[in-house]
């Protein structure tokens, strides 16, 4: 499976910057849907970010999905790869 990686940076409520990727199927082009995945993830981390959009999240590249990513995409439509300050 080929997957699109959307690079994302969000200011947390404590001032730290969260850095994570939203990974979706390559054919998914609906930015609003991708942004909604980001909002859903942020809500799960107790970070309410109602204005989440193109300022925070941008398409980065296409890559081959690992089995873990593929399974998550098949289950929920996306995968979040946490990099910085996502705890």
Residue, then its C-alpha position, 0 to 999 in steps of 0.5 A: x500500500x502506498x500512503x501519503x504523509x502529512x507533516x503536522x506541527x501544533x502548539x500545545x496548551x502548555x506552549x510545547x510544539x507537537x510534531x506528528x505525521x498523519x498518514x492516509x491512503x495515497x488516493x485520499x485527497x480530501x484535505x478537510x477529511x485529513x484535517x478532521x483526522x488530526x482534530x480527532x487525534x488531538x482530542x484524544x490527547x486532550x488538545x482542543x484545536x478547533x482551527x486545525x488546518x493547512x497552517x498546521x498540516x501539510x502534505x509531505x510525501x508518498x511512501x510504502x506503508x508498513x504493516x502497522x500503518x496499513x492495518x491502522x489505515x484499514x481499521x480507522x482510515x489513518x495512522x498517526x506517527x508521533x515524533x515530538x511532544x505527543x505524550 
